[in-house]
Structure formats: structure tokens, C-alpha cells
Amino acid sequence: MTESIKEFTSKFGLPRLIITGFFILICIISVFVGLPFDSMLSDIIRRFGMYGILVLAMVPAIQSGIGPNFALPLGILCGLLGGMISMELGFVDAMGFWSAIIISLPFAIITGWLYGLMLNKIKGSEMLVATYMGFSAVAFMCIMWILLPFKHPEMVWPIGRGLRVTVSLDSTYAQILNKFWAFEIGGVNIPTGLLLFFLGSCLVVWLFTRSKIGIAMKAAGDNPKFAVASGINVDRCRIIGTTLSTILGALGIIVYAQSFGFFQLYMAPQFMAFGAVAAILIGGASAKRAKISHVILGVFLFQGMLTVALPVANELIKEGSLSEVLRFIVQNGIILYALTQVGGGE
């Protein structure tokens, strides 16, 4: 019995076991303090679907050998640009959603390819450079959101020029995936379309990793010297992984935005990569190893912790602004723990 427990702990990972236990504990506490658990469970499932693709973007980056993609804002900005152009052209409903994705793809492919070329010249410092690359791109687009010639009345400021900080999707395709085949069980809302889209994206990435190119990319990431000896073009594989990660980032922000009901521009994408990196690392990935199962488990644990722990903290400590302090401690504490695991520790 003891050996079985040790084997399970070793396989599942002690930190993930502790986080899972803590998540279950705060779920129990939330029931005792009178919080509407069915509403929180609905929120967990919704967040699971809306954040999932952004976390999935880490898989090709890690497998190709560039490590967790802290430059995810590059892909996010491509998705935002595609969404803005789609609205400017007047597309709505399903046409608006799919056109935003299609329009963002060329931007994401070109950006990912150029970024991959740059990473090939600074091997060994990818994560450090990626962070500043993401920050720089967000700052650059803050200027472009003002200068680009958009005219749609729901996007631009009523006075002056430039796009608004928050662009509503109520008149276009807000929650189009969430409402597709949605149903309710015991007060818990299940956004079927959103979950199917996320799981379908996971399936596509999984099939890609099983393809000839995907296997070569993974081999290049695991052992570059062995890959070169086997005739694999390591630099090309790294570019493919970077490009695919950027594409998934663009796709992820469009799915994220339609679920929330609005796009957030300017500085909003700056730190979105940190939550995605934290989620996949909590799920069991390392800087050199990532699987689809790590994405699914990590997104559920990370978003579940944030969704349940914060209302519980607010309910237990209402005096002053201490509940808000606890909100930051919980959120950033999870990210801090996850980022200490970049070296691959269990």
C-alpha cells in the first residue's frame, strides 16, 4: 500500500498533489461559507475553455526546444488585429468569428516565422529575450492602435482618434461559442461549443505532434545534436514550433474575447503569457517537456484555484482592503510557484 502511494505521488507529482488537495479544500470551504458553488463551477468550466488555447500555445514552443513562450503577446496582438479588421469590415455572428481567425492567420504566420528566425540567433536565452520581445510588441501596438485608420463607431473614440481600450463584441459575436449547444445541469452551465472548440484544438495539436514534422520537431527539442546527426534541420523545426505557438496565441485570444464579450487593447496583453506559462507548468510540464494532458490539467487547476480561492478570501476577510491583498497573493503566488518550475522540477 505504501509503495503504491509513493508510486502515485512520484508519477503525479507532489506539488500538483498539494495544489489539487488545496483546491478541493477551498471548494469545501466555499460551501460552508455559503457561496453559490454551482455558479462558481460554471465559471471554472467557462474559464477552462476560454483560457485553454492560450495555454495550448505553449506545447509546440516547448516541444521545439525554445521553452515556454513568454512572447505569447506576439500571437495575441495578431489575433487582436484580426478581430479589429473583422469588425471594421462589418462581419458579425459566425462570419465575424471565423473571419477574425482567418484574417489573423497571415499576421501570426509572418510574425511567428520572423520571431523564430530571431530565436535561432540567440539560442540559450530564448525565455529572457521572449519576455522583452512581448513587452516591446505590446508597447509598439499601443502606438499603432491610435494611428491605424479604423472608422467603426463601436471601436473608435467618439472624440479624437484611435481605438478604445475596450471594444465590445455584443453586436458581433460575443459568446458565440459559449451559447452553441449550451445546456444546464443542476444549475451548472455547460458551454458545449467552447469546450468542443478547445478540445478539438487539443486534438489537432496532438495529431500534429504525431505527424512526421511533429516527431522531427520534438526530436530537435529533446536532443538537438542527435537530431542534427539524424538529418533533421533543427533551426527549421524551431521556426515551425514558434510559428505554430504564435498562431495558437492569435486563435486563443479570439476565443478568449468572444467568451468575455469584448477585446482589450493597449497594455492588456502584456502579462497574459505569465498565466499561460504558469498553468502548463502546474499541469506537469517542464521547460523541455510538454503534453496535451499537462495543458488540460494545468488550465483546470490554475483557473479553478483563481475562481474559487478569491471569493472565499473575500468572504472570510471583509474588513478593509485585505481581501484584495489576498487576491493578489493567491494569483501571483501560483504564478511564482509555477515559474520556479521552469527548470523542470517536480
Secondary structure, DSSP 8 states (H G I E B T S, - for coil): -HHHHHHHHHHH-HHHHHHHHHHHHHHHHHHHTT--HHHHHHHHHHHHHHHHHHHHTHHHHHHHTS-S-TTHHHHHHHHHHHHHHHHHTT--HHHHHHHHHHHHHHHHHHHHHHHHHHHTTSTT-HHHHHHHHHHHHHHHHHHHHHHS----TTTB-SSSSSB-SEEE-TTTTTTTTTTTT-EEETTEEE-HHHHHHHHHHHHHHHHHHTSHHHHHHHHHHH-HHHHHHTT--HHHHHHHHHHHHHHHHHHHHHHHHHHHTEEE-TTTTTTHHHHHHHHHHHTT--SS---HHHHHHHHHHHHHHHHHHHHHHHHH--STTHHHHHHHHHHHHHHHHHHTTTT---
